[in-house]
Amino acid sequence: MRENKVEILEDFRECTGCGACDNICPTDAITMSEGYQTFFYPYIDNDKCIECYRCQQVCPVNSYENKNKLQPKIIAASADDEICSKSSSGGCFTVFSENVIKKGGTVFATAFDENLDACFMKVEDLDGLEKCRGSKYVQSSAGKIFREVKNELKRNKEVIFFGCPCQVAGLNKYLEGDYPNLHTVDILCHGVPSGKLFHQYLGEKKGDGIIQSVDFRNKDHGWRADVIQINFKNKSPYIRSWRTEDEFETAFQENLCLRESCESCEFCDFPRVGDISIGDFWGISKLINIDVSKGISLVMLNNEKGEKFFDQLKESFAFLEEMDISTKDIDNRIHKIYPHHPNKELFFGLLNHHTFCDAVKMAVKGMYDIGIVGIPTVENFGGSLTYVALYNVIKEWGYTCVMIERPKNSIHPPTPVSRIYHSSPFGKNELLDNIEKREDMSSLTDRAKKFLVGSDQLFHANLMRNFSGVVLLDWVSDNKPKIAYAASFGHDQFTGNEDLRAEMAYYMQKFDAFSVREESGIKLAKEEFGVSAVHVLDPVFLCSDQVYMNMISQAKKEYSGKEYIGAYILDPNEKKEKALLELSKEMNLPLIIYSEFFYDNTTIKKRWNLDIETGKIEDRLSCIYNSKFFVTDSFHGMCFSVIFRKQFIAVKNEGRGAARFTSLMEKTGLSGHLVSETEDLKPESDIDYTEVYDLLKNEIQQSKLWLKQQLEKQYRKPFSGEDVIRKKLEKENLLLKEQIRKIKDYLRIDYTYSTSFSEYLDMLMELKERLLIIVAAKDTPGMAIPEAVLLKMKKLGFEVELTRKKHWSGYVAVLSRGKSLYESCKYQEVVEYKTNYEGVDIAVTSAPLYKGNTAEIIINGRQYSVQSRGLNFAVYDLEQRRVSDSVGFDTHHYLMKSTRDIFIP
């Protein structure tokens, strides 16, 4: 919305586009112009506006008094076959309109004009009704039609007005009173797409054809609401339905392209706004025995005026029956809340770079332009912000993008975004962090047109392992473009073994474009992996500063207005402590220090004696931005010192890759502000950021240009042999799984063959109502159980969360039918439990390391524990009255390998 003296609504997205404000304005200062998501909104010309505020007063969204019935009289009706055959449903529009015109009255309704724009028309003869008959699945323009309605009423002509509920509400507010010669009819509205989208769709469908007309509800295809027919002058008609993949019908029926206000429209609820409401009587065949092939109308008489008007027309209908039902029995959209498709915002974003039809297909599948792969929720200040930056740069260029996280069974699994941010920096549905296993990643290959690997040290050998190697994109089909932006190996040399190097080289050579963050990475990429790389800046420099300022505004800790030395120290030690204290004394300023997310003032005292702050990323950004002077041993702490133009000193962190420090400082001419741990924290001189940004400006432009070119480049790549084999295996696996399912059903085999702890819990969950589950820990109950698996255990009935804090504890659990009979976890203690449950003798012992290191599960005198490290399970089937499984899972190791005894129960 433009900045005006007068704002009609607090939130412009609530505007229905009814046009009442446009009609009421005494100076014609308001125009309805294309705005948010291609719909028309009111814009005010400040030069014409006299601030009478009549636009606010007439807006039905701001206030609307409705005295109609909450439970209207409900009628099922249809005209004769001739009228029905030309109508969308039962012909009520024609019957109502003909009655008014024959009495010399006027009809106002929507029609397509010669340009196929939907707009209101004034009709005074029977021939003119033809254009207005039938449904138009697009929002109509009101223009100045309310003024024309008022003029006709003042001439004492009988008038009937047909419109969407919001348009009827707008007319009622505009008229400022009841007119006995006016009949208002609101349509049972599904919601409305915009005219621009409709024309974009038609433009893509017409090809070399000349469009003559469009029918949304041609009865040649039966009484249905999902068929569109485009009639051409020079070729055969185009006829498709929602179910046969017409893109406009799909977007409409799936609520993908509707106006924002349609999701929560009070005018669609009861009491209705019109004297009468009409629509299709979907589901009537479930209520009465009737032939519905020609269509049946649903008529709701909302007040006495509507009842009186309808009573005069009863003889004009071939079928008429009053229904003794509640509005709850009606299948139509007759309620306020009508949720948009979850990918609606994605759809409108896709329109920036795609045709209407392609955007619909992609949005329905949840497919984005760009899939950014990496660790966007990593508990690391700089690492996470590289993804925020990359995401915002790409969105700024009009692309849709989705953040793709590592799987939950990674050694270092994803972090809940709320743990590191006060407010998620990513849009709705734009963070995929719910992939359970590494092998499930291939299901994401169709979630994006192109894949972009994010920045930070993702190609470091250790992190490759910790993050499941997802950045190699081996799970993405090779016909998809693969790009790496500002990749980092962490060091000047590759630190992994030969097998890992060779595997990485194989998949890295499949990338279509590869860039690195450090100059040294160019040589390393070529010599170790055979990849030609270019040097680019870290993504945080590409992003608009306003993104960071918006984040700082969400910080919970207040640092503005204070004078202090800020610090971000990843690796605290006595040398850095001493240097910081000396600097604090010299500058006569207090210290405000942050460190790694997992440090607090208890744990950090093992490393030094200074206190630290704990806060989320917004707080950490605020600390840098508001500091008088900044000290850091973090690469990204250094980056944001430059971005916020701070006076700073950086301590070269050899353990975290010194190459990236020196590379950036050399680029910016700030090498004098990079010191070693043994040097003091006194900078050589103040930083002149004019010079720094003169050096950075070209680097930023070149980095953006490189990335933009890769995203714009059109690729048509074939599947690789690996892809073809994978697809064939997927088909074979589907057949095999079905065969296995049938065999398992026949043999009653289920959880007893599972080797995955996560899947095992799923299978137990399905049968928990008949199972007695006994668990004993040996050595330790678990150091590597991810949160997703802990959640499954909780759903199954386990109450103790076996996190790292339970390391070296004795642990016993006995569950029956999904409920806990006994559960105990004690640090460095033996846990024992004995009972007789439903005739089953149970004796369980768990002894941690150094306390016996054993796990015994004795059922009816027989030992069933496999005695493996981690959690040992014995499962007793209470229906079959037998032990059905004995298995152990090594929950101390991230792979959680299984050990199972083959035994005869």
Secondary structure, 3 states (H helix, E strand, C coil): CCCCCCCCCCCHHHCCCCCHHHHHCCCCCEEEEECHHHCEEEEECCCCCCCCCHHHHHCCCCCCCCCCCCCCEEEEEECCHHHHHHCCCCCHHHHHHHHHHHCCCEEEEEEECCCCCEEEEEECCHHHHHHHCCCCCCCCECCCHHHHHHHHHHCCCCEEEEECHHHHHHHHHHHCCCCCCEEEEEECCCCCCCHHHHHHHHHHHHCCCCEEEEECCCHHHCCCCCEEEEEECCCCCEEEECCCCCHHHHHHHCCCCCCHHHHECHHHCCCCCCCEEEEECCCHHHCCCCCCCCCCEEEEECCHHHHHHHHCCHHHCCEEEEECCCHHHCCCCCCCECCCCCCHHHHHHHCCCCCHHHHHHHHHHCCEEEEEEECCCCCCHHHHHHHHHHHHHHHHCCCCEEEEECCCCCCCCCCCHHHHCCCCCCCCCCEECCCCCHHHHHHHCCCEEEEEECCECCCCHHHHHHCCCHHHCCCCCCCCCEEEEEECCCCCCCCCCHHHHHHHHHHHCCCCEEEECCHHHHHHHHHHHCCCCEECCCHHHCCCHHHHHHHHCCCCCCCCCCCCEEEECCCCCHHHHHHHHHHHHHHCCCEEEECCCCCCCCHHHHCCCCCCECCCHHHHHHHHHHCCEEEECCHHHHHHHHHCCCCEEEECCHHHCHHHHHHHHHHHCCHHHEECCCCCCCCCCCCCHHHHHHHHHHHHHHHHHHHHHHHHCCCCCCCCHHHHHHHHHHHHHHHHHHHHHHHHHHHCCCHHHCCCHHHHHHHHHHHHHHEEEEEEEEECCCCCCCHHHHHHHHHHCCCCCCCHHHCCEEEEEEEECCEEEEEEEEECCCEEEEEEECCEEEEEEEEECCCCCEEEEEECCEECCCCCCEEEEEEEECCCCEEEEEEEECCCCCCCCEEECCCCC
